[in-house]
Structure formats: C-alpha cells, structure tokens
C-alpha cells in the first residue's frame, strides 16, 4: 500500500542528510497520515480513508468528506472517485 493521502495525494519526500564533513546520506520523510472514518449522509454509511492531518482540517472546514472530495477532484484516489460518483446519483 502506498503511503499517500487519499484526498490530497500528499506523499513522502526524498532528501539528503548532510554531515559537517559534507557527507550526504539519502533519507525520506513521510507524510503525516492517519486512518479516519467519516459519515457520508448522501450514502447513509461510514467511509474509512487514509488522509493527512492537513486534509483532516480541510474536511472539517469544508463540512464533510464529500465537499472536500469535490474540491480535490484531480488528486483523489480511485475509491473516493467511485464514492463521489455514487453520491452524485
């Protein structure tokens, strides 16, 4: 499973740790991801998604998972795309 936010598409970054002697060692920093469960009233059920902490704040601000998924339509995961299409009917 990819370490990627289902809503925003945020993922880890690569970089270097540089010592005082200017030795470079590759390192990776991961996105701050959590599993969250949201109730979607249009579907009348709970949806479990893996989102970043920043996405959790955005979902709370926009008033639910569905409005946030519509905002980030280009970067959402295929599972969320199915959910948005199902709720639109």
DSSP file (Angstrom, degrees, kcal/mol; ACC not computed):
  #  RESIDUE AA STRUCTURE BP1 BP2  ACC     N-H-->O    O-->H-N    N-H-->O    O-->H-N    TCO  KAPPA ALPHA  PHI   PSI    X-CA   Y-CA   Z-CA
    1    1 A X              0   0    0      0, 0.0     2,-0.2     0, 0.0     0, 0.0   0.000 360.0 360.0 360.0 136.1    0.0    0.0    0.0
    2    2 A X        -     0   0    0      1,-0.1     2,-1.6     2,-0.0     9,-0.0  -0.468 360.0-125.6 -75.7 144.9    1.3    3.4   -0.9
    3    3 A X        +     0   0    0     -2,-0.2     9,-0.6     2,-0.0     2,-0.4  -0.649  67.5 128.1 -87.7  80.0    1.9    6.0    1.8
    4    4 A X  B     -A   11   0A   0     -2,-1.6     2,-0.3     7,-0.1     7,-0.2  -0.995  65.7-109.4-142.3 139.6   -0.3    8.6    0.1
    5    5 A X     >  -     0   0    0      5,-2.6     4,-1.1    -2,-0.4    46,-0.2  -0.532  21.5-145.0 -69.9 130.3   -3.2   10.7    1.2
    6    6 A X  T  4 S+     0   0    0     44,-2.9    71,-2.1    -2,-0.3    45,-0.2   0.768  95.1  36.0 -66.6 -25.7   -6.4    9.5   -0.4
    7    7 A X  T  4 S+     0   0    0     43,-0.3    68,-0.2    69,-0.2    -1,-0.1   0.921 130.0  21.5 -95.6 -54.0   -7.7   13.1   -0.7
    8    8 A X  T  4 S-     0   0    0      2,-0.1    -2,-0.1    68,-0.1    68,-0.1   0.658  90.8-126.2 -94.8 -17.1   -4.9   15.4   -1.4
    9    9 A X     <  +     0   0    0     -4,-1.1    -3,-0.1     1,-0.3     2,-0.1   0.565  50.6 161.6  81.4   7.7   -2.3   13.0   -2.9
   10   10 A X        +     0   0    0     -6,-0.1    -5,-2.6     1,-0.0    -1,-0.3  -0.382   9.1 164.9 -64.5 137.3    0.3   14.1   -0.5
   11   11 A X  B     -A    4   0A   0     -7,-0.2    -7,-0.1     1,-0.1    21,-0.1  -0.810  36.8 -64.2-142.7-177.2    3.2   11.7   -0.1
   12   12 A X        -     0   0    0     -9,-0.6     2,-0.3    -2,-0.2    18,-0.2  -0.137  41.2-139.5 -71.3 167.3    6.7   11.5    1.2
   13   13 A X  E     -B   29   0B   0     16,-2.2    16,-2.6     2,-0.0     2,-0.3  -0.940   7.1-134.1-126.9 150.4    9.8   13.4    0.0
   14   14 A X  E     +B   28   0B   0     -2,-0.3     2,-0.3    14,-0.2    14,-0.2  -0.725  36.1 145.1 -98.8 153.4   13.4   12.4   -0.5
   15   15 A X  E     -B   27   0B   0     12,-2.2    12,-2.5    -2,-0.3     2,-0.4  -0.939  40.7 -92.4-165.9-174.0   16.3   14.4    0.6
   16   16 A X  E     -B   26   0B   0     -2,-0.3     2,-0.6    10,-0.2    10,-0.2  -0.916  14.4-145.4-117.5 142.5   19.9   14.3    2.0
   17   17 A X  E     -B   25   0B   0      8,-2.8     8,-1.8    -2,-0.4     2,-0.5  -0.950  26.8-157.5 -98.2 120.6   21.2   14.4    5.5
   18   18 A X  E     -B   24   0B   0     -2,-0.6     6,-0.2     6,-0.2     2,-0.1  -0.880   1.8-152.3-108.7 126.1   24.4   16.4    5.2
   19   19 A X    >   -     0   0    0      4,-2.2     3,-1.6    -2,-0.5    -1,-0.0  -0.263  35.1 -98.7 -85.4 176.1   27.1   16.0    7.9
   20   20 A X  T 3  S+     0   0    0      1,-0.3    -1,-0.1     2,-0.1    -2,-0.0   0.808 126.8  55.9 -64.5 -29.3   29.7   18.5    9.0
   21   21 A X  T 3  S-     0   0    0      2,-0.1    -1,-0.3     1,-0.0     3,-0.1   0.310 121.7-110.8 -84.5   9.2   32.2   16.7    6.7
   22   22 A X    <   +     0   0    0     -3,-1.6     2,-0.3     1,-0.3    -2,-0.1   0.743  65.0 154.4  66.4  26.9   29.8   17.3    3.8
   23   23 A X        -     0   0    0      2,-0.0    -4,-2.2     1,-0.0     2,-0.5  -0.691  33.2-145.4 -80.9 138.2   28.9   13.6    3.5
   24   24 A X  E     -B   18   0B   0     -2,-0.3     2,-0.4    -6,-0.2    -6,-0.2  -0.910  17.8-177.4-112.5 130.9   25.5   13.1    2.1
   25   25 A X  E     -B   17   0B   0     -8,-1.8    -8,-2.8    -2,-0.5     2,-0.1  -0.992  29.0-119.2-125.4 130.4   23.1   10.2    3.1
   26   26 A X  E     +B   16   0B   0     -2,-0.4     2,-0.3   -10,-0.2   -10,-0.2  -0.398  38.0 173.0 -69.0 142.4   19.7    9.7    1.4
   27   27 A X  E     -B   15   0B   0    -12,-2.5   -12,-2.2    -2,-0.1     2,-0.4  -0.962  20.7-143.6-144.7 160.0   16.7   10.0    3.7
   28   28 A X  E     -B   14   0B   0     -2,-0.3     2,-0.5   -14,-0.2   -14,-0.2  -0.992   3.8-156.7-129.9 136.0   13.0   10.0    3.3
   29   29 A X  E     -B   13   0B   0    -16,-2.6   -16,-2.2    -2,-0.4     2,-0.2  -0.941  19.2-142.3-109.9 134.9   10.4   12.0    5.2
   30   30 A X        -     0   0    0     -2,-0.5     2,-0.1   -18,-0.2   -19,-0.1  -0.591  18.5-105.6 -96.6 154.5    6.8   10.6    5.3
   31   31 A X        -     0   0    0    -28,-0.3     2,-1.5    -2,-0.2   -19,-0.1  -0.457  38.8-107.0 -71.8 151.0    3.5   12.4    5.2
   32   32 A X        +     0   0    0     -2,-0.1    21,-1.7   -21,-0.1     2,-0.3  -0.636  54.3 176.1 -83.9  87.8    1.6   12.6    8.4
   33   33 A X  E     +C   52   0C   0     -2,-1.5     2,-0.3    19,-0.2    19,-0.2  -0.722  12.2 176.9-102.6 144.4   -1.1   10.1    7.6
   34   34 A X  E     -C   51   0C   0     17,-2.8    17,-2.3    -2,-0.3     2,-0.5  -0.970  32.4-115.9-137.9 153.3   -4.0    8.8    9.8
   35   35 A X  E     -C   50   0C   0     -2,-0.3     2,-0.3    15,-0.2    15,-0.2  -0.813  40.2-179.7 -87.2 127.1   -6.9    6.5    9.2
   36   36 A X  E     -C   49   0C   0     13,-3.1    13,-2.8    -2,-0.5     2,-0.5  -0.946  21.4-145.0-129.5 151.2  -10.2    8.4    9.7
   37   37 A X  E     -C   48   0C   0     -2,-0.3     2,-0.4    11,-0.2    11,-0.2  -0.972  20.3-175.3-118.0 123.1  -13.8    7.3    9.5
   38   38 A X  E     -C   47   0C   0      9,-3.0     9,-3.3    -2,-0.5     2,-0.5  -0.929  22.9-130.1-120.8 142.1  -16.3    9.8    8.1
   39   39 A X  E     -C   46   0C   0     -2,-0.4     2,-0.7     7,-0.3    26,-0.3  -0.796  17.0-159.2 -89.0 128.8  -20.1    9.5    7.9
   40   40 A X  E >>> -C   45   0C   0      5,-2.8     4,-1.4    -2,-0.5     5,-1.3  -0.918   2.5-164.6-109.4 105.8  -21.4   10.4    4.4
   41   41 A X  T 345S+     0   0    0     -2,-0.7    -1,-0.1     1,-0.2     5,-0.0   0.815  86.0  61.3 -62.7 -30.7  -25.1   11.3    4.7
   42   42 A X  T 345S+     0   0    0      1,-0.2    -1,-0.2     2,-0.1    -2,-0.0   0.834 116.7  31.5 -65.4 -30.9  -25.7   11.0    0.9
   43   43 A X  T <45S-     0   0    0     -3,-0.9    -1,-0.2     2,-0.2    -2,-0.2   0.555 102.6-133.7 -99.0 -11.8  -24.7    7.4    1.1
   44   44 A X  T  <5S+     0   0    0     -4,-1.4     2,-0.3     1,-0.2    -3,-0.2   0.882  71.8  87.9  57.7  42.9  -26.0    6.8    4.6
   45   45 A X  E   <S-C   40   0C   0     -5,-1.3    -5,-2.8    -7,-0.0     2,-0.3  -0.973  79.7 -95.3-157.4 168.9  -22.8    5.0    5.7
   46   46 A X  E     -C   39   0C   0     -2,-0.3     2,-0.4    -7,-0.2    -7,-0.3  -0.678  28.7-156.5 -90.6 145.1  -19.3    5.4    7.1
   47   47 A X  E     -C   38   0C   0     -9,-3.3    -9,-3.0    -2,-0.3     2,-0.6  -0.986   5.6-149.5-121.6 131.4  -16.3    5.7    4.8
   48   48 A X  E     +C   37   0C   0     -2,-0.4     2,-0.3   -11,-0.2   -11,-0.2  -0.900  26.2 169.9-103.6 122.1  -12.8    4.8    6.1
   49   49 A X  E     -C   36   0C   0    -13,-2.8   -13,-3.1    -2,-0.6     2,-0.7  -0.917  36.0-128.7-131.8 155.3  -10.0    6.8    4.4
   50   50 A X  E     +C   35   0C   0     -2,-0.3   -44,-2.9   -15,-0.2     2,-0.3  -0.913  45.0 162.5-104.5 108.8   -6.3    7.4    5.0
   51   51 A X  E     -C   34   0C   0    -17,-2.3   -17,-2.8    -2,-0.7     2,-0.1  -0.853  39.2-106.1-128.5 159.2   -5.7   11.1    5.0
   52   52 A X  E  >  -C   33   0C   0     -2,-0.3     4,-1.8   -19,-0.2   -19,-0.2  -0.400  35.8-111.5 -77.4 161.3   -3.0   13.5    6.1
   53   53 A X  H  > S+     0   0    0    -21,-1.7     4,-1.6     1,-0.2     5,-0.1   0.841 120.5  55.2 -63.9 -32.6   -3.6   15.7    9.2
   54   54 A X  H  > S+     0   0    0    -22,-0.2     4,-1.8     1,-0.2    -1,-0.2   0.890 106.1  51.4 -65.4 -39.3   -3.8   18.7    6.9
   55   55 A X  H  > S+     0   0    0      1,-0.2     4,-2.7     2,-0.2    -2,-0.2   0.849 104.1  57.9 -66.8 -33.6   -6.6   17.0    4.9
   56   56 A X  H  X S+     0   0    0     -4,-1.8     4,-2.1     1,-0.2    -1,-0.2   0.915 107.5  47.3 -61.1 -42.5   -8.5   16.3    8.2
   57   57 A X  H  X S+     0   0    0     -4,-1.6     4,-2.1     2,-0.2    -2,-0.2   0.885 111.9  50.2 -65.8 -38.4   -8.5   20.0    8.9
   58   58 A X  H  X S+     0   0    0     -4,-1.8     4,-2.5     2,-0.2    -2,-0.2   0.904 109.2  51.0 -67.0 -41.4   -9.7   20.8    5.4
   59   59 A X  H  X>S+     0   0    0     -4,-2.7     5,-2.2     1,-0.2     4,-1.1   0.914 111.5  48.1 -61.8 -43.2  -12.5   18.2    5.6
   60   60 A X  H  <5S+     0   0    0     -4,-2.1    -1,-0.2     1,-0.2    -2,-0.2   0.894 112.7  48.9 -63.7 -39.5  -13.7   19.7    8.9
   61   61 A X  H  <5S+     0   0    0     -4,-2.1    -2,-0.2     1,-0.2    -1,-0.2   0.903 112.6  46.1 -68.1 -41.4  -13.5   23.2    7.4
   62   62 A X  H  <5S-     0   0    0     -4,-2.5    -1,-0.2    -5,-0.1    -2,-0.2   0.605 116.5-111.2 -81.5 -11.1  -15.5   22.3    4.3
   63   63 A X  T  <5S-     0   0    0     -4,-1.1     2,-0.2    -5,-0.2    -3,-0.2   0.752  75.5  -5.2  93.6  24.9  -18.1   20.4    6.2
   64   64 A X  S  ><S-     0   0    0     -5,-2.2     4,-1.3    -6,-0.2     5,-0.1  -0.704  78.7 -80.9 142.9 169.0  -17.6   16.8    5.3
   65   65 A X  H  > S+     0   0    0    -26,-0.3     4,-2.4    -2,-0.2     5,-0.2   0.868 117.3  56.2 -70.5 -38.2  -15.8   14.3    3.2
   66   66 A X  H  > S+     0   0    0      2,-0.2     4,-2.0     1,-0.2    -1,-0.2   0.929 107.3  46.1 -66.2 -47.3  -17.9   14.8    0.0
   67   67 A X  H  > S+     0   0    0      1,-0.2     4,-1.6     2,-0.2    -1,-0.2   0.888 114.7  49.6 -61.7 -36.0  -17.4   18.6   -0.3
   68   68 A X  H  X S+     0   0    0     -4,-1.3     4,-2.2     2,-0.2    -2,-0.2   0.889 108.8  52.0 -68.8 -37.9  -13.6   18.1    0.2
   69   69 A X  H  < S+     0   0    0     -4,-2.4    -1,-0.2     1,-0.2    -2,-0.2   0.862 108.4  51.5 -66.1 -34.7  -13.5   15.3   -2.4
   70   70 A X  H >< S+     0   0    0     -4,-2.0     3,-0.9     1,-0.2    -1,-0.2   0.865 109.7  50.3 -68.0 -34.6  -15.2   17.6   -4.9
   71   71 A X  H 3< S+     0   0    0     -4,-1.6     3,-0.3     1,-0.2    -2,-0.2   0.919 116.6  39.2 -68.5 -43.2  -12.6   20.3   -4.1
   72   72 A X  T >X S+     0   0    0     -4,-2.2     3,-1.1     1,-0.2     4,-0.9  -0.190  76.5 140.5 -98.1  40.4   -9.6   17.9   -4.6
   73   73 A X  T <4  +     0   0    0     -3,-0.9     3,-0.3     1,-0.3    -1,-0.2   0.786  65.9  53.8 -57.8 -33.0  -11.2   16.1   -7.6
   74   74 A X  T 34 S+     0   0    0     -3,-0.3    -1,-0.3     1,-0.2    -2,-0.1   0.777 115.2  36.5 -75.7 -26.6   -8.0   15.8   -9.6
   75   75 A X  T <4 S+     0   0    0     -3,-1.1    -1,-0.2   -68,-0.2    -2,-0.2   0.395  86.0 116.3-110.8   2.9   -5.9   14.2   -6.9
   76   76 A X     <  -     0   0    0     -4,-0.9   -69,-0.2    -3,-0.3   -70,-0.1  -0.340  69.0-101.9 -77.4 158.5   -8.3   11.8   -5.0
   77   77 A X     >  -     0   0    0    -71,-2.1     4,-1.9     1,-0.1     3,-0.2  -0.264  32.1-107.5 -72.3 160.8   -7.9    8.1   -5.0
   78   78 A X  H  > S+     0   0    0      1,-0.2     4,-2.0     2,-0.2     5,-0.2   0.844 119.0  56.9 -59.3 -34.4  -10.0    5.8   -7.3
   79   79 A X  H  > S+     0   0    0      1,-0.2     4,-1.7     2,-0.2    -1,-0.2   0.913 108.5  45.7 -64.0 -41.5  -12.0    4.5   -4.3
   80   80 A X  H  > S+     0   0    0     -3,-0.2     4,-2.4     2,-0.2    -1,-0.2   0.847 107.9  57.7 -69.9 -32.8  -13.0    8.1   -3.4
   81   81 A X  H  X S+     0   0    0     -4,-1.9     4,-2.2     2,-0.2    -1,-0.2   0.911 106.7  48.8 -61.8 -41.1  -13.8    8.8   -7.1
   82   82 A X  H  X S+     0   0    0     -4,-2.0     4,-2.5     1,-0.2    -1,-0.2   0.906 110.3  51.7 -62.4 -41.4  -16.3    5.9   -7.0
   83   83 A X  H  X S+     0   0    0     -4,-1.7     4,-2.3     1,-0.2    -2,-0.2   0.899 109.6  48.9 -64.0 -41.0  -17.8    7.3   -3.8
   84   84 A X  H  X S+     0   0    0     -4,-2.4     4,-1.5     2,-0.2    -1,-0.2   0.909 112.6  48.1 -65.8 -42.0  -18.3   10.7   -5.3
   85   85 A X  H  X S+     0   0    0     -4,-2.2     4,-0.8     2,-0.2    -2,-0.2   0.896 112.2  49.3 -65.2 -39.8  -19.9    9.3   -8.4
   86   86 A X  H >< S+     0   0    0     -4,-2.5     3,-0.6     1,-0.2    -2,-0.2   0.898 111.8  48.2 -65.6 -40.8  -22.3    7.1   -6.3
   87   87 A X  H 3< S+     0   0    0     -4,-2.3    -1,-0.2     1,-0.2    -2,-0.2   0.764 103.0  63.1 -72.1 -24.4  -23.3   10.0   -4.1
   88   88 A X  H 3<        0   0    0     -4,-1.5    -1,-0.2     1,-0.3    -2,-0.2   0.748 360.0 360.0 -72.7 -22.2  -24.0   12.2   -7.1
   89   89 A X    <<        0   0    0     -4,-0.8    -1,-0.3    -3,-0.6    -2,-0.1   0.494 360.0 360.0 -70.6 360.0  -26.7    9.9   -8.3
